[in-house]
């Protein structure tokens, strides 16, 4: 839950098939209103019935996909046996927090 007591199920969730093993806290959101620092709390009880709390401060940054700096050519008129070499234009990441990869199918 968020520190203010509301559910954070669309923001973060725990994953563990077995509580005797490691548990992973997953954080992912597409909500623009969650950009910034989000305070979350994990609460649970130990074997003695004592309440345990872990407080997390998660910094959510805005992120968009890297984009080409110029329009790319997407259509060609070819005859059978023609070959075309095309160099993709450079691309950039507006926020600077992703490594760009280009996949061509």
Secondary structure, DSSP 4 states (H G I P E B T S, - for coil): -BTTS---TTTEEEE-S-TTS--EEEE----GGG-EEEEEEEEEE-TT--EEEEEEEEEE------EESSPPP------TT-----PPPPEE-SSS---------
